[in-house]
């Protein structure tokens, strides 16, 4: 239930852009707050951006100028547009849904944004 899949990760040069996608197989995104988390090697998992059912957006201080979260309810999809990538951005990015009714929590498997070296 609530299968959640991220995609769009990949190797990008510093200053480049990626658009991450989080797609839910049902129709839960319209009833959920969706979070983007990331976890870099040796680092704690941190919240990056989130969007509520009423399109209220929360940001981590390091990314709010460069990253933009958006949602398409018809496609059951949430996006994270990442621009001007910095050396601190490489990580595994995870999508998480908090659904209010029926109540539930759902995690995707993560999509990798590797360091460019």
Secondary structure by P-SEA (a helix, b strand, c coil): cccccccccccccccbbbbbbbbbccccccccbbbbbbbcccccccccccccccccccccccccccbbbbbbccccbbbbbccccccccccbbbbbbbccccccccccccccccccc
